[in-house]
Amino acid sequence: MLRLPEYTYHRPARLEDALALLAEHGDAAVPIAGGTDLLPNMKHRLVAPAHLIALKQLPELRGIEVAHSELRIGAAETLTAVSRHPLVRQHAPSLARAAALVAGPQLRNMGTIGGNLCLDTRCTYYNQTYFWRQALGFCLKKDGTVCHVTKVGKKCVAAHSADTPPVLMTLGAVVDLASADGERSVAVEEFFVADGVRNTVRRPGELVTRIRVPLREPPLRASYQKLRQRNAVDFPLLSVAAAAEMEDDDVVRSLRVVVSALGARPRLLTGLERIVEGQRLTPDVIEAVAQRAFQQCHPLGNIAADAEWRRAMVPVYVRRALEELAGAAAVAA
């Protein structure tokens, strides 16, 4: 039986108190909202905080509303709430879809969008019991000095495995952060770094408080596609988010495609403007974007699935995402 390590549980009533506790206890404290990823990691001794700071009850982290031409989502809103809320469905349907595809219903009822944004990276050699990892000699991400995926170098390549961040990147979302030292805002596109050990710019003692999605007129046409071994519960083996600005005659003004679950951060495809701007999403244009994605994406063996098969699925899922956008254009026409 895997048991939790001992810890002290704090349930502050205000965000200010939570930030003070995080500052007071430093590295010994970890925030917890839904705990759907944190608690299994604690049982595996991947983390063993002496203090857990509860966040889900904080009123400052709740609420979904439209204000100042933005869709604003509190970080402690559950994934179920995000997937079902009429404002999210109206203004960011691809985000509602991504939230609805996280794990299973029990985990979505507990897990939060802030927690999903901050989800730890995953790897076949990391997300194991202490006994398993000890037998292997540990790894670069935890207690060891060797990356068992690349066999060389000093860079962890554990995979980003959250569903909502790729969508938020395509929608141009911004994340608000707070600590005892103050507040700041960071574009979701700049929130992640290519470091499997700690793949976000969130500082020690800093919390995600809110996610803001700018509203556009006309709205972006967006899609989210997810590859996994089972159509429930599993983390993505590959995920693709796409969003396009379209003219009235269905000509593409701009297109953003983000591919994730391959490396430590979601990958924004580059060079698409030369392919799509001034064009409609015809089969030839979609195929050109799919091949561009295939050229740029190179999965590693950091997940228990064949890396070459995952790479072969990249153009397949990019095609599906763009065909959905083209289909939406056809319906609108």
C-alpha positions in Angstrom: 0.0 0.0 0.0 1.3 3.5 -0.9 0.9 5.8 2.0 1.1 9.6 2.2 4.0 11.1 4.1 3.2 13.2 7.2 2.3 16.8 6.6 0.5 19.7 8.2 -2.7 20.8 6.5 -3.6 24.5 6.3 -6.9 25.9 5.2 -6.6 29.7 5.0 -9.8 31.8 4.5 -8.2 34.4 2.3 -5.8 34.5 -0.6 -3.6 36.9 1.5 -3.3 34.3 4.2 -2.4 31.5 1.7 0.4 33.6 0.2 1.7 34.4 3.7 1.8 30.7 4.6 3.7 29.9 1.4 6.2 32.7 2.1 6.6 31.6 5.7 7.2 27.9 5.0 9.1 28.3 1.7 10.2 25.0 0.0 8.5 23.0 2.7 5.1 24.1 1.6 3.1 23.1 -1.5 -0.3 24.5 -2.5 -3.1 22.0 -3.1 -6.5 22.6 -4.9 -8.0 19.4 -6.3 -4.9 17.3 -5.5 -5.5 14.8 -8.3 -1.9 14.9 -9.4 -0.2 16.0 -6.2 -1.5 13.3 -3.9 -0.4 10.4 -6.2 3.0 12.1 -6.5 3.3 12.3 -2.7 2.5 8.6 -2.4 5.3 7.9 -4.8 7.6 10.2 -2.8 8.2 12.4 -5.8 7.3 15.3 -3.5 7.1 15.2 0.3 6.0 18.6 1.6 5.8 19.3 5.3 2.9 21.7 4.7 -0.1 21.7 2.3 -1.8 25.0 1.8 -5.5 24.5 0.6 -6.7 26.8 -2.1 -10.0 25.5 -3.4 -12.1 27.3 -0.7 -10.6 30.8 -1.4 -13.2 33.1 -2.9 -10.6 35.1 -4.7 -9.8 32.1 -6.9 -13.4 31.3 -7.9 -15.9 32.6 -10.5 -16.4 32.6 -14.3 -17.4 35.9 -15.9 -17.1 38.2 -18.8 -15.7 41.6 -18.0 -13.6 44.2 -19.9 -13.8 42.2 -23.1 -12.3 39.1 -21.4 -13.5 35.7 -20.3 -12.2 35.5 -16.7 -11.9 32.1 -15.0 -10.8 31.7 -11.4 -7.9 29.3 -11.0 -9.9 27.1 -8.4 -12.8 26.5 -10.8 -13.1 22.8 -11.4 -12.5 21.3 -14.9 -16.1 20.1 -14.8 -17.3 23.7 -14.2 -15.1 25.0 -17.0 -16.3 22.4 -19.4 -20.0 23.1 -18.7 -20.2 26.8 -18.0 -22.3 28.6 -20.7 -19.9 31.5 -20.9 -17.0 29.2 -21.6 -19.0 27.2 -24.1 -20.1 30.4 -25.9 -16.8 32.3 -26.0 -14.1 29.5 -25.8 -15.7 26.2 -26.9 -12.3 24.6 -27.6 -11.4 25.3 -23.9 -14.6 23.7 -22.8 -13.8 20.6 -24.9 -10.2 20.4 -23.6 -11.4 20.6 -20.0 -14.1 17.9 -20.7 -11.4 15.5 -22.1 -9.2 15.6 -18.9 -9.1 12.2 -17.2 -12.5 10.9 -16.0 -15.5 12.6 -14.4 -14.4 12.0 -10.8 -11.1 13.7 -11.4 -12.6 16.5 -13.4 -15.0 17.2 -10.4 -11.9 17.6 -8.2 -9.2 19.0 -10.5 -9.0 22.7 -11.2 -8.1 24.7 -14.3 -5.2 26.3 -12.3 -3.9 22.9 -11.3 -4.1 21.7 -14.9 -2.1 24.8 -16.1 0.5 24.0 -13.5 0.5 20.2 -14.0 3.9 18.6 -13.4 5.6 17.0 -16.4 5.4 13.3 -16.8 7.9 10.6 -17.8 8.0 6.8 -17.9 11.1 6.9 -15.7 9.7 9.4 -13.2 6.1 8.6 -12.5 6.8 5.4 -10.6 7.0 4.2 -7.0 10.1 5.0 -4.9 11.1 1.3 -5.0 10.9 1.2 -8.8 12.9 4.4 -9.2 15.5 3.3 -6.6 16.1 0.1 -8.5 16.8 2.1 -11.7 19.1 4.5 -9.9 16.6 7.4 -10.0 16.6 10.0 -12.9 17.6 13.5 -13.7 14.2 14.9 -12.7 14.3 13.4 -9.2 17.3 12.2 -7.1 19.4 11.1 -10.0 22.0 12.4 -12.5 21.0 10.6 -15.7 18.2 11.1 -18.1 17.1 7.6 -19.1 15.3 8.9 -22.1 18.2 10.6 -23.9 21.0 8.8 -22.1 23.1 11.9 -22.5 23.1 15.5 -21.4 21.8 17.3 -18.3 18.4 18.4 -19.6 15.2 16.7 -18.4 12.8 15.9 -21.2 9.7 14.8 -19.2 6.6 15.6 -21.2 4.0 18.3 -20.7 0.7 16.4 -20.4 -2.0 19.0 -19.5 -4.9 19.5 -21.9 -6.0 23.1 -21.4 -2.7 25.0 -21.9 -2.3 24.3 -25.6 -5.9 25.7 -26.2 -5.2 28.7 -24.0 -2.1 29.4 -26.0 -4.0 29.4 -29.3 -6.6 31.7 -27.7 -4.0 34.3 -26.6 -4.9 33.8 -22.9 -3.1 35.5 -20.0 -2.5 34.0 -16.5 -2.5 36.2 -13.4 -0.1 35.3 -10.6 0.2 36.5 -7.0 2.7 36.0 -4.2 3.5 37.8 -0.9 5.7 40.1 -3.0 2.9 41.3 -5.4 1.1 40.4 -8.5 2.0 40.0 -12.2 0.5 38.7 -15.4 2.1 36.4 -18.0 0.9 35.3 -21.4 0.2 31.5 -21.4 2.5 31.3 -24.4 5.4 32.5 -22.2 4.3 30.6 -19.1 6.2 27.4 -20.1 9.9 26.7 -20.5 11.7 23.7 -22.0 12.8 22.3 -18.6 11.2 19.0 -17.6 12.1 19.5 -13.9 10.3 22.8 -13.6 8.6 23.8 -16.8 6.8 27.0 -15.8 8.0 30.5 -14.9 6.0 30.4 -11.7 8.2 31.5 -8.9 8.5 29.9 -5.4 5.5 31.0 -3.3 3.6 32.2 -6.3 0.1 31.1 -7.2 -2.0 31.2 -10.3 -5.1 33.2 -9.4 -7.0 33.7 -12.7 -6.9 33.0 -16.4 -8.1 35.6 -18.8 -9.1 34.9 -22.4 -9.5 37.9 -24.7 -12.8 38.0 -26.6 -12.7 38.6 -30.3 -15.2 39.8 -32.8 -15.7 37.8 -34.9 -14.8 34.9 -32.6 -11.8 32.7 -33.4 -12.6 29.3 -34.9 -10.9 26.8 -32.7 -10.4 23.1 -32.3 -8.8 20.7 -29.8 -7.8 17.1 -30.7 -6.4 14.5 -28.3 -4.7 11.2 -28.8 -4.7 8.7 -26.0 -4.8 4.9 -25.5 -8.3 5.0 -24.0 -11.0 7.6 -24.6 -11.2 8.2 -20.9 -8.8 8.7 -18.0 -5.5 8.6 -19.9 -3.1 11.5 -20.3 -2.5 12.6 -23.9 0.1 10.8 -26.0 -0.4 13.8 -28.3 -2.6 16.9 -28.3 -3.2 19.5 -31.0 -5.0 22.8 -30.5 -5.7 25.2 -33.4 -7.3 28.6 -33.7 -7.9 30.7 -36.8 -9.0 34.3 -37.6 -11.1 34.1 -40.7 -12.4 36.8 -43.1 -16.1 36.9 -44.1 -15.2 34.9 -47.2 -13.5 32.2 -45.2 -10.0 33.4 -46.1 -7.5 32.8 -43.2 -6.2 36.0 -41.7 -4.0 34.1 -39.1 -3.6 30.6 -37.8 -2.0 29.3 -34.6 -1.4 25.6 -34.0 0.1 24.2 -30.8 1.2 20.6 -30.5 1.8 19.2 -27.0 2.6 16.1 -24.9 5.8 15.6 -26.8 8.3 17.7 -24.8 8.5 19.7 -21.6 6.4 22.6 -23.0 3.7 22.9 -25.7 5.1 23.7 -29.1 3.8 26.6 -31.2 4.3 25.7 -34.9 6.2 28.3 -36.8 6.1 29.4 -40.4 2.4 28.8 -40.9 1.7 32.3 -42.1 3.5 31.6 -45.4 1.2 28.7 -46.0 -2.2 29.9 -44.9 -2.5 33.7 -45.0 -4.8 34.8 -47.8 -5.8 31.2 -48.4 -8.9 29.2 -47.6 -8.5 26.0 -45.6 -8.6 23.7 -48.7 -7.4 20.1 -48.6 -4.1 21.2 -50.1 -3.5 24.0 -47.6 -4.4 21.7 -44.7 -2.0 19.0 -46.0 0.8 21.6 -46.2 0.2 22.6 -42.6 0.1 19.0 -41.5 3.5 18.3 -43.2 4.9 21.4 -41.6 3.9 20.0 -38.2 5.5 16.7 -39.0 8.8 18.4 -39.9 8.8 20.3 -36.6 7.7 17.7 -34.1 10.0 15.0 -32.9 8.6 13.0 -29.9 11.0 11.3 -27.5 10.6 8.0 -25.6 9.4 9.7 -22.5 5.9 8.2 -22.6 5.0 4.5 -22.7 4.1 4.6 -26.4 6.3 4.3 -29.5 7.8 7.6 -30.4 7.7 7.1 -34.1 4.1 6.2 -34.0 3.3 9.3 -32.0 5.2 11.4 -34.6 3.2 9.7 -37.4 0.0 10.8 -35.6 1.1 14.5 -35.6 -0.1 15.3 -39.2 -3.2 13.1 -38.7 -4.4 15.1 -35.7 -3.4 18.4 -37.2 -5.5 17.5 -40.3 -8.4 16.7 -38.0 -8.1 20.0 -36.2 -7.9 22.1 -39.4 -10.7 20.1 -41.0 -12.9 21.0 -38.0 -12.0 24.7 -38.6 -12.8 24.3 -42.3 -16.1 22.6 -41.5 -17.0 25.4 -39.1 -16.3 27.8 -41.9 -18.6 25.9 -44.3 -21.4 25.8 -41.7 -21.0 29.6 -41.1 -21.2 30.2 -44.9 
